[in-house]
Amino acid sequence: MTQGNSKINIRPVTDQERQAWPKDVIVPLESPFVDPRGAIQPLVDLPMESCVLIESKKGTVRANHYHKTDWHFCYVLSGKIDYYHRPHGSSATPEKVTISKLQMFFTPPLVDHAMVFTEDTVFLTFGRNSRAQEVYEADVVRIPPIEPRTTA
């Protein structure tokens, strides 16, 4: 795919990648490595191209889109998120999962999703694809807003 003078390379998702994905929305974390110096918490051990730190104010909404090939893990450092998701193309009411501090959740490609921040929240997003704006825009597809007031 080409946009302007820059070439945007979006890799197709492989079966091998799919097999490595978590089976549930909330990702169980491995036990941390602990010694007298402190602890190391493993989060993601998959090839990826981006990690971003996102701050969101209470009452705001993010996402309302799906990704063609990108996936992301989100790890909540502080705050709380009501995460709404459903397979892309589904007319079902999105499922709501509440994600709390120190929990991680996973969004695969082709899943409509939205995040509602019920508290001021800071979280890390680890993504498969580059977060360069032109790459991100070539992969993301915005959807009609998932309205938290009308979902379960």
Biotite code that builds the C-alpha atoms (Angstrom):
import biotite.structure as struc

atoms = struc.array([
    struc.Atom([0.000, 0.000, 0.000], chain_id="A", res_id=1, res_name="MET", atom_name="CA", element="C"),
    struc.Atom([1.359, 3.414, -0.889], chain_id="A", res_id=2, res_name="THR", atom_name="CA", element="C"),
    struc.Atom([0.360, 6.782, 0.489], chain_id="A", res_id=3, res_name="GLN", atom_name="CA", element="C"),
    struc.Atom([1.976, 9.872, -0.986], chain_id="A", res_id=4, res_name="GLY", atom_name="CA", element="C"),
    struc.Atom([5.700, 9.279, -1.401], chain_id="A", res_id=5, res_name="ASN", atom_name="CA", element="C"),
    struc.Atom([5.997, 6.832, 1.498], chain_id="A", res_id=6, res_name="SER", atom_name="CA", element="C"),
    struc.Atom([5.458, 3.113, 1.186], chain_id="A", res_id=7, res_name="LYS", atom_name="CA", element="C"),
    struc.Atom([3.346, 1.606, 3.948], chain_id="A", res_id=8, res_name="ILE", atom_name="CA", element="C"),
    struc.Atom([4.018, -2.043, 4.596], chain_id="A", res_id=9, res_name="ASN", atom_name="CA", element="C"),
    struc.Atom([1.235, -3.826, 6.490], chain_id="A", res_id=10, res_name="ILE", atom_name="CA", element="C"),
    struc.Atom([2.003, -7.521, 6.916], chain_id="A", res_id=11, res_name="ARG", atom_name="CA", element="C"),
    struc.Atom([-0.837, -10.035, 6.739], chain_id="A", res_id=12, res_name="PRO", atom_name="CA", element="C"),
    struc.Atom([-1.570, -11.927, 9.955], chain_id="A", res_id=13, res_name="VAL", atom_name="CA", element="C"),
    struc.Atom([-0.217, -15.486, 9.965], chain_id="A", res_id=14, res_name="THR", atom_name="CA", element="C"),
    struc.Atom([-1.671, -18.645, 11.488], chain_id="A", res_id=15, res_name="ASP", atom_name="CA", element="C"),
    struc.Atom([1.443, -18.875, 13.662], chain_id="A", res_id=16, res_name="GLN", atom_name="CA", element="C"),
    struc.Atom([0.675, -15.396, 15.081], chain_id="A", res_id=17, res_name="GLU", atom_name="CA", element="C"),
    struc.Atom([-2.941, -16.345, 15.768], chain_id="A", res_id=18, res_name="ARG", atom_name="CA", element="C"),
    struc.Atom([-1.843, -19.400, 17.741], chain_id="A", res_id=19, res_name="GLN", atom_name="CA", element="C"),
    struc.Atom([0.226, -17.202, 20.077], chain_id="A", res_id=20, res_name="ALA", atom_name="CA", element="C"),
    struc.Atom([-2.669, -14.870, 20.922], chain_id="A", res_id=21, res_name="TRP", atom_name="CA", element="C"),
    struc.Atom([-4.374, -15.049, 24.314], chain_id="A", res_id=22, res_name="PRO", atom_name="CA", element="C"),
    struc.Atom([-7.688, -16.920, 24.321], chain_id="A", res_id=23, res_name="LYS", atom_name="CA", element="C"),
    struc.Atom([-9.508, -14.452, 26.595], chain_id="A", res_id=24, res_name="ASP", atom_name="CA", element="C"),
    struc.Atom([-9.855, -10.666, 26.688], chain_id="A", res_id=25, res_name="VAL", atom_name="CA", element="C"),
    struc.Atom([-8.154, -10.335, 30.074], chain_id="A", res_id=26, res_name="ILE", atom_name="CA", element="C"),
    struc.Atom([-4.643, -11.755, 29.840], chain_id="A", res_id=27, res_name="VAL", atom_name="CA", element="C"),
    struc.Atom([-3.406, -13.726, 32.844], chain_id="A", res_id=28, res_name="PRO", atom_name="CA", element="C"),
    struc.Atom([0.018, -12.445, 33.819], chain_id="A", res_id=29, res_name="LEU", atom_name="CA", element="C"),
    struc.Atom([2.957, -14.661, 34.637], chain_id="A", res_id=30, res_name="GLU", atom_name="CA", element="C"),
    struc.Atom([4.324, -14.466, 38.159], chain_id="A", res_id=31, res_name="SER", atom_name="CA", element="C"),
    struc.Atom([6.925, -11.738, 38.516], chain_id="A", res_id=32, res_name="PRO", atom_name="CA", element="C"),
    struc.Atom([10.602, -12.522, 39.012], chain_id="A", res_id=33, res_name="PHE", atom_name="CA", element="C"),
    struc.Atom([11.334, -11.373, 42.558], chain_id="A", res_id=34, res_name="VAL", atom_name="CA", element="C"),
    struc.Atom([14.672, -11.040, 44.307], chain_id="A", res_id=35, res_name="ASP", atom_name="CA", element="C"),
    struc.Atom([16.136, -8.664, 46.939], chain_id="A", res_id=36, res_name="PRO", atom_name="CA", element="C"),
    struc.Atom([16.409, -5.894, 44.296], chain_id="A", res_id=37, res_name="ARG", atom_name="CA", element="C"),
    struc.Atom([12.676, -5.907, 43.539], chain_id="A", res_id=38, res_name="GLY", atom_name="CA", element="C"),
    struc.Atom([10.452, -7.495, 40.892], chain_id="A", res_id=39, res_name="ALA", atom_name="CA", element="C"),
    struc.Atom([10.276, -7.879, 37.119], chain_id="A", res_id=40, res_name="ILE", atom_name="CA", element="C"),
    struc.Atom([6.769, -8.419, 35.728], chain_id="A", res_id=41, res_name="GLN", atom_name="CA", element="C"),
    struc.Atom([6.700, -10.090, 32.274], chain_id="A", res_id=42, res_name="PRO", atom_name="CA", element="C"),
    struc.Atom([4.047, -8.468, 30.076], chain_id="A", res_id=43, res_name="LEU", atom_name="CA", element="C"),
    struc.Atom([4.410, -9.329, 26.367], chain_id="A", res_id=44, res_name="VAL", atom_name="CA", element="C"),
    struc.Atom([6.878, -11.685, 24.714], chain_id="A", res_id=45, res_name="ASP", atom_name="CA", element="C"),
    struc.Atom([5.852, -11.436, 21.049], chain_id="A", res_id=46, res_name="LEU", atom_name="CA", element="C"),
    struc.Atom([7.382, -9.574, 18.105], chain_id="A", res_id=47, res_name="PRO", atom_name="CA", element="C"),
    struc.Atom([5.883, -6.075, 17.959], chain_id="A", res_id=48, res_name="MET", atom_name="CA", element="C"),
    struc.Atom([6.689, -2.664, 16.573], chain_id="A", res_id=49, res_name="GLU", atom_name="CA", element="C"),
    struc.Atom([5.176, -0.189, 18.995], chain_id="A", res_id=50, res_name="SER", atom_name="CA", element="C"),
    struc.Atom([4.652, 0.680, 22.615], chain_id="A", res_id=51, res_name="CYS", atom_name="CA", element="C"),
    struc.Atom([2.812, 3.832, 23.637], chain_id="A", res_id=52, res_name="VAL", atom_name="CA", element="C"),
    struc.Atom([1.854, 5.360, 26.970], chain_id="A", res_id=53, res_name="LEU", atom_name="CA", element="C"),
    struc.Atom([-1.668, 6.784, 26.931], chain_id="A", res_id=54, res_name="ILE", atom_name="CA", element="C"),
    struc.Atom([-3.315, 9.036, 29.513], chain_id="A", res_id=55, res_name="GLU", atom_name="CA", element="C"),
    struc.Atom([-7.093, 9.379, 29.429], chain_id="A", res_id=56, res_name="SER", atom_name="CA", element="C"),
    struc.Atom([-9.379, 11.582, 31.491], chain_id="A", res_id=57, res_name="LYS", atom_name="CA", element="C"),
    struc.Atom([-12.384, 10.234, 33.385], chain_id="A", res_id=58, res_name="LYS", atom_name="CA", element="C"),
    struc.Atom([-15.510, 10.146, 31.212], chain_id="A", res_id=59, res_name="GLY", atom_name="CA", element="C"),
    struc.Atom([-13.669, 10.103, 27.875], chain_id="A", res_id=60, res_name="THR", atom_name="CA", element="C"),
    struc.Atom([-13.960, 7.473, 25.146], chain_id="A", res_id=61, res_name="VAL", atom_name="CA", element="C"),
    struc.Atom([-11.214, 6.115, 22.895], chain_id="A", res_id=62, res_name="ARG", atom_name="CA", element="C"),
    struc.Atom([-11.095, 3.716, 19.950], chain_id="A", res_id=63, res_name="ALA", atom_name="CA", element="C"),
    struc.Atom([-14.499, 3.068, 18.286], chain_id="A", res_id=64, res_name="ASN", atom_name="CA", element="C"),
    struc.Atom([-12.634, 1.283, 15.519], chain_id="A", res_id=65, res_name="HIS", atom_name="CA", element="C"),
    struc.Atom([-11.146, -2.023, 14.462], chain_id="A", res_id=66, res_name="TYR", atom_name="CA", element="C"),
    struc.Atom([-7.785, -2.920, 12.979], chain_id="A", res_id=67, res_name="HIS", atom_name="CA", element="C"),
    struc.Atom([-7.274, -4.862, 9.754], chain_id="A", res_id=68, res_name="LYS", atom_name="CA", element="C"),
    struc.Atom([-4.023, -6.545, 10.873], chain_id="A", res_id=69, res_name="THR", atom_name="CA", element="C"),
    struc.Atom([-2.884, -4.843, 14.076], chain_id="A", res_id=70, res_name="ASP", atom_name="CA", element="C"),
    struc.Atom([-3.383, -6.328, 17.519], chain_id="A", res_id=71, res_name="TRP", atom_name="CA", element="C"),
    struc.Atom([-2.617, -4.763, 20.853], chain_id="A", res_id=72, res_name="HIS", atom_name="CA", element="C"),
    struc.Atom([-2.124, -5.606, 24.479], chain_id="A", res_id=73, res_name="PHE", atom_name="CA", element="C"),
    struc.Atom([-3.118, -2.869, 26.948], chain_id="A", res_id=74, res_name="CYS", atom_name="CA", element="C"),
    struc.Atom([-1.698, -2.851, 30.483], chain_id="A", res_id=75, res_name="TYR", atom_name="CA", element="C"),
    struc.Atom([-3.388, -0.526, 32.969], chain_id="A", res_id=76, res_name="VAL", atom_name="CA", element="C"),
    struc.Atom([-0.925, 1.311, 35.220], chain_id="A", res_id=77, res_name="LEU", atom_name="CA", element="C"),
    struc.Atom([-3.598, 3.319, 37.054], chain_id="A", res_id=78, res_name="SER", atom_name="CA", element="C"),
    struc.Atom([-7.322, 3.891, 36.747], chain_id="A", res_id=79, res_name="GLY", atom_name="CA", element="C"),
    struc.Atom([-10.062, 1.766, 35.210], chain_id="A", res_id=80, res_name="LYS", atom_name="CA", element="C"),
    struc.Atom([-11.434, 1.059, 31.727], chain_id="A", res_id=81, res_name="ILE", atom_name="CA", element="C"),
    struc.Atom([-14.789, -0.271, 30.573], chain_id="A", res_id=82, res_name="ASP", atom_name="CA", element="C"),
    struc.Atom([-13.745, -2.122, 27.412], chain_id="A", res_id=83, res_name="TYR", atom_name="CA", element="C"),
    struc.Atom([-16.449, -2.902, 24.838], chain_id="A", res_id=84, res_name="TYR", atom_name="CA", element="C"),
    struc.Atom([-15.810, -5.409, 22.057], chain_id="A", res_id=85, res_name="HIS", atom_name="CA", element="C"),
    struc.Atom([-17.473, -7.599, 19.429], chain_id="A", res_id=86, res_name="ARG", atom_name="CA", element="C"),
    struc.Atom([-16.366, -9.307, 16.209], chain_id="A", res_id=87, res_name="PRO", atom_name="CA", element="C"),
    struc.Atom([-16.332, -6.888, 13.298], chain_id="A", res_id=88, res_name="HIS", atom_name="CA", element="C"),
    struc.Atom([-19.527, -7.126, 11.247], chain_id="A", res_id=89, res_name="GLY", atom_name="CA", element="C"),
    struc.Atom([-21.582, -8.383, 14.180], chain_id="A", res_id=90, res_name="SER", atom_name="CA", element="C"),
    struc.Atom([-24.784, -6.589, 15.117], chain_id="A", res_id=91, res_name="SER", atom_name="CA", element="C"),
    struc.Atom([-24.658, -8.073, 18.631], chain_id="A", res_id=92, res_name="ALA", atom_name="CA", element="C"),
    struc.Atom([-24.487, -5.787, 21.632], chain_id="A", res_id=93, res_name="THR", atom_name="CA", element="C"),
    struc.Atom([-20.783, -5.329, 22.452], chain_id="A", res_id=94, res_name="PRO", atom_name="CA", element="C"),
    struc.Atom([-19.570, -7.231, 25.503], chain_id="A", res_id=95, res_name="GLU", atom_name="CA", element="C"),
    struc.Atom([-18.361, -5.018, 28.354], chain_id="A", res_id=96, res_name="LYS", atom_name="CA", element="C"),
    struc.Atom([-15.317, -6.038, 30.392], chain_id="A", res_id=97, res_name="VAL", atom_name="CA", element="C"),
    struc.Atom([-14.041, -3.815, 33.211], chain_id="A", res_id=98, res_name="THR", atom_name="CA", element="C"),
    struc.Atom([-10.253, -3.639, 33.337], chain_id="A", res_id=99, res_name="ILE", atom_name="CA", element="C"),
    struc.Atom([-8.600, -2.476, 36.564], chain_id="A", res_id=100, res_name="SER", atom_name="CA", element="C"),
    struc.Atom([-5.148, -1.312, 37.604], chain_id="A", res_id=101, res_name="LYS", atom_name="CA", element="C"),
    struc.Atom([-2.382, -3.876, 36.892], chain_id="A", res_id=102, res_name="LEU", atom_name="CA", element="C"),
    struc.Atom([-4.568, -5.915, 34.532], chain_id="A", res_id=103, res_name="GLN", atom_name="CA", element="C"),
    struc.Atom([-3.811, -6.496, 30.872], chain_id="A", res_id=104, res_name="MET", atom_name="CA", element="C"),
    struc.Atom([-6.217, -7.121, 28.000], chain_id="A", res_id=105, res_name="PHE", atom_name="CA", element="C"),
    struc.Atom([-5.834, -8.114, 24.359], chain_id="A", res_id=106, res_name="PHE", atom_name="CA", element="C"),
    struc.Atom([-7.543, -6.960, 21.155], chain_id="A", res_id=107, res_name="THR", atom_name="CA", element="C"),
    struc.Atom([-6.961, -9.030, 17.998], chain_id="A", res_id=108, res_name="PRO", atom_name="CA", element="C"),
    struc.Atom([-7.529, -7.724, 14.461], chain_id="A", res_id=109, res_name="PRO", atom_name="CA", element="C"),
    struc.Atom([-11.092, -7.459, 13.153], chain_id="A", res_id=110, res_name="LEU", atom_name="CA", element="C"),
    struc.Atom([-12.648, -6.748, 16.552], chain_id="A", res_id=111, res_name="VAL", atom_name="CA", element="C"),
    struc.Atom([-14.766, -3.607, 16.982], chain_id="A", res_id=112, res_name="ASP", atom_name="CA", element="C"),
    struc.Atom([-13.716, -2.025, 20.248], chain_id="A", res_id=113, res_name="HIS", atom_name="CA", element="C"),
    struc.Atom([-14.131, 1.051, 22.396], chain_id="A", res_id=114, res_name="ALA", atom_name="CA", element="C"),
    struc.Atom([-12.737, 2.120, 25.758], chain_id="A", res_id=115, res_name="MET", atom_name="CA", element="C"),
    struc.Atom([-14.623, 4.217, 28.290], chain_id="A", res_id=116, res_name="VAL", atom_name="CA", element="C"),
    struc.Atom([-12.537, 5.635, 31.115], chain_id="A", res_id=117, res_name="PHE", atom_name="CA", element="C"),
    struc.Atom([-14.439, 5.543, 34.394], chain_id="A", res_id=118, res_name="THR", atom_name="CA", element="C"),
    struc.Atom([-11.456, 7.112, 36.198], chain_id="A", res_id=119, res_name="GLU", atom_name="CA", element="C"),
    struc.Atom([-8.424, 9.098, 35.091], chain_id="A", res_id=120, res_name="ASP", atom_name="CA", element="C"),
    struc.Atom([-6.362, 6.279, 33.580], chain_id="A", res_id=121, res_name="THR", atom_name="CA", element="C"),
    struc.Atom([-2.807, 5.662, 32.416], chain_id="A", res_id=122, res_name="VAL", atom_name="CA", element="C"),
    struc.Atom([-2.059, 2.573, 30.330], chain_id="A", res_id=123, res_name="PHE", atom_name="CA", element="C"),
    struc.Atom([0.555, 1.081, 28.041], chain_id="A", res_id=124, res_name="LEU", atom_name="CA", element="C"),
    struc.Atom([-0.387, -0.251, 24.599], chain_id="A", res_id=125, res_name="THR", atom_name="CA", element="C"),
    struc.Atom([1.911, -2.792, 22.959], chain_id="A", res_id=126, res_name="PHE", atom_name="CA", element="C"),
    struc.Atom([1.103, -3.193, 19.258], chain_id="A", res_id=127, res_name="GLY", atom_name="CA", element="C"),
    struc.Atom([2.016, -5.449, 16.383], chain_id="A", res_id=128, res_name="ARG", atom_name="CA", element="C"),
    struc.Atom([2.334, -2.644, 13.826], chain_id="A", res_id=129, res_name="ASN", atom_name="CA", element="C"),
    struc.Atom([4.225, 0.621, 13.864], chain_id="A", res_id=130, res_name="SER", atom_name="CA", element="C"),
    struc.Atom([2.412, 3.528, 15.480], chain_id="A", res_id=131, res_name="ARG", atom_name="CA", element="C"),
    struc.Atom([3.685, 5.937, 12.801], chain_id="A", res_id=132, res_name="ALA", atom_name="CA", element="C"),
    struc.Atom([0.599, 7.914, 11.814], chain_id="A", res_id=133, res_name="GLN", atom_name="CA", element="C"),
    struc.Atom([0.513, 6.823, 8.167], chain_id="A", res_id=134, res_name="GLU", atom_name="CA", element="C"),
    struc.Atom([0.864, 3.127, 9.105], chain_id="A", res_id=135, res_name="VAL", atom_name="CA", element="C"),
    struc.Atom([-1.759, 3.420, 11.838], chain_id="A", res_id=136, res_name="TYR", atom_name="CA", element="C"),
    struc.Atom([-4.255, 5.182, 9.553], chain_id="A", res_id=137, res_name="GLU", atom_name="CA", element="C"),
    struc.Atom([-3.760, 2.609, 6.770], chain_id="A", res_id=138, res_name="ALA", atom_name="CA", element="C"),
    struc.Atom([-4.732, -0.202, 9.176], chain_id="A", res_id=139, res_name="ASP", atom_name="CA", element="C"),
    struc.Atom([-7.476, 1.323, 11.365], chain_id="A", res_id=140, res_name="VAL", atom_name="CA", element="C"),
    struc.Atom([-11.135, 1.475, 10.313], chain_id="A", res_id=141, res_name="VAL", atom_name="CA", element="C"),
    struc.Atom([-13.406, 3.727, 12.319], chain_id="A", res_id=142, res_name="ARG", atom_name="CA", element="C"),
    struc.Atom([-16.880, 2.453, 13.178], chain_id="A", res_id=143, res_name="ILE", atom_name="CA", element="C"),
    struc.Atom([-20.081, 4.136, 14.344], chain_id="A", res_id=144, res_name="PRO", atom_name="CA", element="C"),
    struc.Atom([-19.582, 4.928, 18.013], chain_id="A", res_id=145, res_name="PRO", atom_name="CA", element="C"),
    struc.Atom([-20.233, 2.196, 20.529], chain_id="A", res_id=146, res_name="ILE", atom_name="CA", element="C"),
    struc.Atom([-22.336, 4.159, 22.992], chain_id="A", res_id=147, res_name="GLU", atom_name="CA", element="C"),
    struc.Atom([-21.668, 3.040, 26.572], chain_id="A", res_id=148, res_name="PRO", atom_name="CA", element="C"),
    struc.Atom([-25.082, 4.196, 27.749], chain_id="A", res_id=149, res_name="ARG", atom_name="CA", element="C"),
    struc.Atom([-26.831, 1.771, 25.380], chain_id="A", res_id=150, res_name="THR", atom_name="CA", element="C"),
    struc.Atom([-24.624, -1.290, 25.952], chain_id="A", res_id=151, res_name="THR", atom_name="CA", element="C"),
    struc.Atom([-24.591, -3.917, 28.644], chain_id="A", res_id=152, res_name="ALA", atom_name="CA", element="C"),
])
